[in-house]
Amino acid sequence: MSDQRVRSVVVVGGGTAGWMTAAALAKTLSAQGLKITLVESEAIGTVGVGEATIPPILTFNAMLGVDEREFMRATKASFKLGIEFVDWGAIGEMYHHPFGTFGLDLEGIKFHQVWRKFAGLAGPIGDYNLTEAAARRWRFSLPDPDPSKVMSSLRYAYHFDAGLYARFLRGFSEQRGVVRIEGRIGKVDQNGETGFVEAVVLEDGRRVEGDFFVDCTGFRGLVIGQALKVPYQDWGRWLPNNRAVAIGCELGGDGLTPFTRATAREGGWQWRIPLQHRIGNGYVYSSHHVDDQRALDTLLANLDGAPTDEPNFLRFTPGRRERAWEKNVCSIGLSAGFIEPLESTSIHMIQAGITKLLALFPGNGVDPLEIDEYNRLTAEQVDRIRDFVILHFHATRRDDTDYWRYLSSMTVPDSLARRMELFAHRGRWFPSEYDLFHEPNWLAVLLGQGIVPEEWDPLVDSLPDDQVRQRLSHLSALIARTAEAMPDHAQFVARYCGAAQGVAA
């Protein structure tokens, strides 16, 4: 058998996706002699709006061996316990989607089923989630490693400056042998017979050859889309938001909250992401319902402090590539697809793409079977994320604008419709092996937006009512005391990982 091992990888594009990919490859494969090159141009800006994350980012940083305090200082990060949703189910309503679980199952019966029966006396279900209890009080502390302690149930992620994270990972990668080449791509050279990519050619004529290429060129999809012509699935009929305007502002208002805030607007929604040195803000909207100027005016009228930069307008098409990996090119990040950042999934989709690439990295040549498996796994997971995000828009009672009337009445994917119907009837929810968001996540959004099961699991009626009420009361009180005892989030950040203030992003 001829030796067709991959000896060189070219990461095309930088930003968060490019440098996360380069860092992971350098950490895991450079010892095997793999040559890693990253090509990027400082003249091409990055999107830079994905500054909120979900808990798996801790696994990625741990895989790299990154020190948490060092990383948080370098990226001006704060902690994230979940998302506060304002005006989604109806105007004037608010709920939290926290990380972590709700309560404890009783004799094998799901906790939310027990809570449903006693909801009138038990209080909000969020009272049984330590992460939400801390978020509502703006408090934070690191989880306890002892699983017998209630503090072990706390889960968290980060808010960080994506541009600074890319810079941090660039330093990490270059220390481990990654070579960065500055320049804009002029064309992509492919083999005339196989169609495999052989090199990217820069505008100044330099040729960067490789055995394998990772497309991290963002929405352009320079290699996977423009060169290899892999089709793109448009999900605009379910996710009509196709524009965003982002701007930073000075810290003010609510300050350093330990949660992201997503506020529903007339034609989309606004994010608020608190960092140590500024607040990241943006309005994601549908151009069919709101024009750019109105979106900007709405955003500027709802900032905590004075703007720190100029507004950045973005255009996108929600959806995904039909195949994220084609021939000897794997697309990671926005080049592979984009689901609006409502549930902070953009950076996780980068991480998930990298994880699968490492698991299926070519051995003695690119294997079509392994490519098919990568594409199957990617499509299944992204489709499940799509359903979860659609849920937020469809499960609404708002009818104050054409935008919300369309969303509440639209036909959703069958996979989502079935889950909603099962839950609305008797609180049933069954996992798929491809789910990124699990039962507690769906519970938070479904209940938070007013979908309360008509009935509960009949097995709940086998439990002694008095004992159940007592256990519920004890658990909610314990969680409340534990949350109250935590330090203020802003004070914790200042002590744990406080960064120098006044540093531009």
SULQUIHU-V242360 format. One line per field, one symbol per residue. phi: phi as a letter, one per 30 degrees, with the letter a starting at -180 (. if undefined). burial: # if it has 9 or more other C-alpha atoms within 8 Angstrom, else .. Layout:
# SULQUIHU-V242360
phi = ???
burial = ???
This chain:
# SULQUIHU-V242360
phi = .ddcddcbbcccjciddddddddddddcbdddidcbbbcbbddcdcdicdccbbeeddddddddidddddddddchdbcbclbccciddadjcbbcccdiccibdchiceedddeedcedcdiedddcbdddedddcicaadddddddcdddddbbbbcbdddddddddddedddcjdcccdlcdcacccddcciddcaccdddjdcccadbbcdbciedhecdcdddiddbdccddcbddbbabbacbddahdidddadcccdcdblaccbbdcdcacdbabcbcddbbdedddddddddbcdadecaddccbbabdladdbdbbhcbccbiddclacedechcdddddedddeddddcdedcjdcedddddedddddddddddedddeeedddbcdbdbeedddddcddceeddeddddddddbidbbdcdcddcceeddeededdcjccedbbeeddddddedddeddddddddddddddddddeeddddeddaecddicdd
burial = .....######################.##...########......#.######.#..###.#.#...#####################..########.##.....###########..#..###########..###..##.....#################.###.###.###.#..####.####...#########....#.#########..######.#.#.#.###.#.############....#########.######################.##....##..#...###.##........#######################....########.##.##..#.#..##...##..##.######.#############.#..#.###.##...#...##.#..######.......#.#.#############.#..#...#.......##..##.##..##.###.####..###..###......
